Amino acid sequence: MPDDKRGVEVSVIIPVYNAEKDLPDLFISIANQSFDQEKFELIFVDNGSSDSSLELLKSFEAQWEGRSKIVLEHLIAGSYAARNKGLRVAEGRFVVFTDADCLPRPNWLKNIVSFLSSHPPDTVGGGEVELFAQNSTQPTAVEKFEIIFGFPQALNIERRGYSVTANLFSHREVFEKVGLFDARLRSKGDYEWCQRATLAGCRLLFVRNVQVQHSARSSLRELVTKTRRVTGGQTVLKGLNNTQPKIESMSVLKQIKMVIENKRFSSAVDKIQILLVAALVFTAKAIEKVRLGLGGSAERR
């Protein structure tokens, strides 16, 4: 990664793949940041989009007056390869990751800088990922499931030892010490990298007031696609002869307990719907494991 030549304090790295529907809202969230816009740069890494994402990025870059740059990673498919390309051109002393389908809260960057400035340079932080339904008064059964189980960041960080890259941040020195993401992975690269970081002596902390919003998947098809991608990532990770501990999976009984105890979705109908979705996800995961075991390749997205 290059040295800071422009006085940039924060580099925000965002991989982009066919995100034309998400980018306009993301641009608004970035423009509304309370942190000084002169002190952070935006690095969008297009990973071979076939929609109008690249045109939207170029338009935003022109408006952002040199504080936004577009980088292309079209040779290696996958968000971790894209993030690596962004890291190679990052100039900030702090490195921050989010995704094109996330909406950072207004104080997101301000709170990240406050946190990292008050912690040693071997610190890695992960913030809250708040899932929301498109129609808050009538969420679908899949959205209810996602809101409960989609991004349990506190649990991921404090019990499983990793933060998702939808809201991950650190001093740049951490990447110089630990290295880049494993570009061979299509999923679970965040887990693999965080495990390397903690094994190298870095401290991973959950930071509750660093928040991004993320739309919950609303259809079973979207949820099955996610399940197949994550299952593929876990399978590939196991095949790389890593020495990291096995990813802790939530047991069926614990899932049932969480659904029963959930106060937001308190009716019997809610709980039955969520448990039915959980059963379908379990089935999709089992089928994907069989497909991969028979020689199928891991899904990209």
Stockholm file with secondary structure:
# STOCKHOLM 1.0

chainA/1-301         MPDDKRGVEVSVIIPVYNAEKDLPDLFISIANQSFDQEKFELIFVDNGSSDSSLELLKSFEAQWEGRSKIVLEHLIAGSYAARNKGLRVAEGRFVVFTDADCLPRPNWLKNIVSFLSSHPPDTVGGGEVELFAQNSTQPTAVEKFEIIFGFPQALNIERRGYSVTANLFSHREVFEKVGLFDARLRSKGDYEWCQRATLAGCRLLFVRNVQVQHSARSSLRELVTKTRRVTGGQTVLKGLNNTQPKIESMSVLKQIKMVIENKRFSSAVDKIQILLVAALVFTAKAIEKVRLGLGGSAERR
#=GR chainA/1-301 SS CCCCCSCCCEEEEEEESSCTTTHHHHHHHHHTCSSCGGGEEEEEEECSCCSSHHHHHHHHHHHTTTSEEEEECCSSCSHHHHHHHHHHHCCCSEEEECCTTEEECTTHHHHHHHHHHTSCTTEEEEEEEEEECSSTTSCCHHHHHHHHHSCCHHHIIIIISCCCGGGEEEEHHHHHHHCCCCTTCSSSHHHHHHHHHHHTTCEEEEEEEEEEEEECCCSHHHHHHHHHHHHHHHHHHHTTTCCSCCCCCCCHHHHHHHHHHCSSSCSHHHHHHHHHHHHHHHHHHHHHHHHHHTTCCCCCC
#=GC SS_cons         CCCCCSCCCEEEEEEESSCTTTHHHHHHHHHTCSSCGGGEEEEEEECSCCSSHHHHHHHHHHHTTTSEEEEECCSSCSHHHHHHHHHHHCCCSEEEECCTTEEECTTHHHHHHHHHHTSCTTEEEEEEEEEECSSTTSCCHHHHHHHHHSCCHHHIIIIISCCCGGGEEEEHHHHHHHCCCCTTCSSSHHHHHHHHHHHTTCEEEEEEEEEEEEECCCSHHHHHHHHHHHHHHHHHHHTTTCCSCCCCCCCHHHHHHHHHHCSSSCSHHHHHHHHHHHHHHHHHHHHHHHHHHTTCCCCCC
//
